Amino acid sequence: MSSVNRNRFKLNRSRKNLRREVGRAIADYNMIEDGDLIMVCLSGGKDSYTMLDILLNLQKHAPIDFSLHVVNLDQKQPDFPEHVLPDYLSNLGIDYKILEQDTYSIVTEKVPAGKTYCGLCSRLRRGILYNYADSIGASKIALGHHRDDIIETLFLNMFYGGKLKAMPPKLLSDDKRNIVIRPLAYCKEKEISLYSDLVNFPIIPCNLCGSQDNLQRQAIKSMLQNWDREHPGRVASIFRSIANVSLSQLADTSRFPFSDLRTGPQAVKNKGVEQTAENDAGLNVLELA
């Protein structure tokens, strides 16, 4: 098989894998409905390019009608190649908008030296995009976070925030104005990277965040990559656990009525949640004795 045919085979297989996982995520979380106007956020990175590409492909074959409107936020980072995305999107013939907001100056001014820009940068970006989505009547906002992003966020919140939370595949914003969807939620970063390389997307690096070393997320990413090499299947199992939560086996008193648990004639049900036996947690009482 020639190298050209080999690459074509790899591309078709990778696209099929991604389409399957995106389709599964959309179905599981009812991400896209008939008549939706989906605002697709395109950063110029491999993830958002892949998301747009797969959504365009699914749009042609889906049994429902939905529209895509692509948005890029030009944050006025130094040396940002302003022509790349307009050229790419114009060639696709798709409806798009480039928003121009100088968040770069705000971030570099407000964040102390040595601190990471990501937190403030993401908050500013989110506010601008949410407001624009509301102004055009978009019913969904599509972001390019993938499975590895979700798992990394889980550990970031546990290690540095003391919270057990990640990124949900579908989210209602705090102000109740927007629904955010993550169609790549089931997709592995490794598969996305392969697909991006094969398609040869015109990648735009994030020089603002990429210039900062030793970010907490990079440390988490390295940890998970090591686990995946040494213990194949562990990362996939971690992701499955996010969708298989047993509140009675954790310790959040605001989420489960631990104080109302009783035995014998005093046993009660609280808020429709039945008492959970130890066996339900996969524990053997004899082993604990």
QUIFEN-V522935 format. One record per residue. N is the residue number from 0. SS is DSSP state (2 for helix, 1 for strand, 0 for the rest). PHI is phi in degrees with one decimal (* if undefined). OMEGA is omega as a letter, one per 20 degrees, with the letter a starting at -180 (NA if undefined). Layout:
BEGIN
N,SS,PHI,OMEGA
N,SS,PHI,OMEGA
END
This chain:
BEGIN
0,0,*,r
1,0,-68.3,a
2,2,-62.8,r
3,2,-64.2,r
4,2,-66.8,r
5,2,-63.7,r
6,2,-66.9,r
7,2,-64.7,r
8,2,-63.9,r
9,2,-61.9,a
10,2,-64.2,a
11,2,-63.4,r
12,2,-67.2,a
13,2,-65.4,r
14,2,-61.8,r
15,2,-62.7,r
16,2,-62.3,a
17,2,-68.1,r
18,2,-61.1,r
19,2,-63.6,a
20,2,-69.7,r
21,2,-64.8,r
22,2,-61.0,r
23,2,-66.5,r
24,2,-65.3,r
25,2,-60.8,a
26,2,-69.6,a
27,2,-61.7,a
28,2,-111.7,a
29,0,47.4,a
30,0,-70.8,a
31,0,-125.4,a
32,0,-123.2,a
33,0,-59.5,r
34,0,88.9,a
35,0,-63.5,r
36,1,-106.9,a
37,1,-103.7,r
38,1,-88.0,a
39,1,-94.3,a
40,1,-86.0,a
41,0,-111.9,a
42,0,-92.5,a
43,0,102.1,r
44,0,-96.0,a
45,2,-61.4,a
46,2,-68.6,a
47,2,-71.0,r
48,2,-60.4,a
49,2,-64.1,r
50,2,-58.1,r
51,2,-61.0,a
52,2,-60.4,a
53,2,-69.7,r
54,2,-64.6,r
55,2,-62.7,r
56,2,-66.2,r
57,2,-67.4,a
58,2,-58.7,a
59,2,-73.4,a
60,2,-115.9,a
61,0,-68.6,r
62,0,-77.3,r
63,0,-122.3,r
64,0,-101.2,r
65,0,-147.7,a
66,1,-110.4,r
67,1,-119.6,r
68,1,-129.0,a
69,1,-91.1,r
70,1,-130.7,r
71,1,-121.5,r
72,1,-102.0,r
73,1,-83.7,a
74,0,-90.6,r
75,0,61.5,r
76,0,-71.6,r
77,0,-58.5,r
78,0,66.2,r
79,0,-67.9,a
80,0,-76.9,a
81,0,-65.0,a
82,2,-85.2,a
83,2,-61.2,a
84,2,-68.9,r
85,2,-58.1,r
86,2,-63.1,a
87,2,-63.8,a
88,2,-72.2,r
89,2,-63.8,r
90,2,-65.4,r
91,2,-75.6,a
92,0,71.8,a
93,0,-107.9,r
94,0,-69.1,a
95,1,-151.1,r
96,1,-145.2,r
97,1,-101.2,r
98,1,-91.8,a
99,1,-114.4,r
100,0,-142.0,a
101,0,-81.9,r
102,2,-79.8,a
103,2,-58.2,a
104,2,-64.3,r
105,2,-64.8,a
106,2,-63.5,a
107,2,-67.6,r
108,2,-81.0,a
109,2,-84.7,a
110,0,-86.2,a
111,0,-62.7,r
112,0,-58.6,r
113,0,90.9,r
114,0,-92.8,a
115,0,-82.7,a
116,0,-85.0,a
117,2,-56.4,a
118,2,-60.1,a
119,2,-66.0,a
120,2,-58.9,a
121,2,-68.1,r
122,2,-65.8,r
123,2,-63.7,a
124,2,-62.4,a
125,2,-61.3,a
126,2,-61.8,r
127,2,-64.2,a
128,2,-67.9,r
129,2,-61.6,a
130,2,-64.5,r
131,2,-67.6,r
132,2,-59.1,r
133,2,-64.8,a
134,2,-69.2,a
135,2,-98.9,r
136,0,75.4,r
137,0,-67.4,a
138,0,-87.3,r
139,1,-142.9,r
140,1,-117.0,a
141,1,-98.3,r
142,0,-113.1,a
143,0,-92.8,r
144,0,-71.0,a
145,0,-111.4,a
146,2,-57.4,a
147,2,-67.6,r
148,2,-59.7,a
149,2,-64.9,r
150,2,-67.4,r
151,2,-60.3,r
152,2,-65.6,r
153,2,-56.8,a
154,2,-73.0,r
155,2,-59.4,a
156,2,-67.8,r
157,2,-72.0,a
158,2,-72.9,a
159,2,-114.2,a
160,2,-119.4,a
161,0,64.2,r
162,0,-129.9,r
163,0,-99.8,r
164,0,-153.3,a
165,0,-135.5,r
166,0,-112.0,r
167,0,-73.6,r
168,0,-61.2,r
169,1,-139.9,a
170,1,-143.3,r
171,1,-93.3,a
172,0,-62.6,a
173,0,-57.8,a
174,0,-85.8,r
175,0,65.5,a
176,0,-91.1,a
177,0,-130.9,r
178,1,-110.3,a
179,1,-101.1,r
180,1,-122.0,r
181,0,-125.5,a
182,0,-60.3,a
183,0,-88.7,a
184,0,-55.2,a
185,0,-94.9,a
186,0,-89.8,r
187,0,-78.1,r
188,2,-61.3,r
189,2,-60.2,r
190,2,-68.9,r
191,2,-64.7,r
192,2,-62.7,r
193,2,-61.4,a
194,2,-62.7,a
195,2,-60.6,r
196,2,-65.5,a
197,2,-69.2,r
198,2,-78.3,a
199,0,66.6,r
200,0,-62.9,r
201,0,-78.6,a
202,0,-68.0,r
203,0,-112.9,a
204,0,-71.4,r
205,0,-91.9,a
206,2,-70.2,a
207,2,-66.1,a
208,2,-79.0,a
209,2,-66.1,a
210,0,-81.6,a
211,0,-98.8,a
212,0,-91.6,r
213,0,60.6,r
214,0,-67.6,a
215,2,-59.8,a
216,2,-63.7,r
217,2,-64.9,r
218,2,-65.6,r
219,2,-65.0,r
220,2,-58.8,r
221,2,-63.0,r
222,2,-59.5,a
223,2,-68.1,r
224,2,-63.9,r
225,2,-64.3,r
226,2,-60.0,a
227,2,-65.4,r
228,2,-71.5,a
229,2,-82.6,a
230,0,-135.6,a
231,0,-53.0,r
232,0,97.9,a
233,2,-66.3,a
234,2,-64.2,r
235,2,-62.5,r
236,2,-66.6,r
237,2,-61.5,r
238,2,-64.9,r
239,2,-60.4,a
240,2,-66.1,r
241,2,-63.9,a
242,0,-98.5,a
243,0,-139.2,a
244,0,-94.2,r
245,0,-115.2,a
246,2,-61.4,a
247,2,-70.4,a
248,2,-104.0,r
249,0,-107.7,a
250,0,-142.8,a
251,0,-90.6,a
252,0,-69.0,r
253,0,-83.2,a
254,0,-107.1,a
255,0,-144.0,a
256,0,-80.1,a
257,2,-59.5,a
258,2,-66.7,a
259,2,-97.6,a
260,0,-70.8,a
261,0,-136.3,r
262,0,-119.2,r
263,2,60.8,a
264,2,-66.5,r
265,2,-89.4,a
266,0,-60.0,a
267,0,-135.9,r
268,0,-108.7,a
269,1,-124.0,r
270,0,56.2,r
271,0,77.6,a
272,1,-104.2,a
273,0,-77.6,r
274,0,-59.1,a
275,0,-108.7,r
276,0,-72.1,a
277,2,-61.3,r
278,2,-62.2,r
279,2,-65.8,r
280,2,-91.6,a
281,0,77.5,a
282,0,-103.1,r
283,0,-107.5,a
284,2,-59.2,a
285,2,-64.6,a
286,2,-70.7,a
287,2,-84.4,a
288,0,-71.2,NA
END
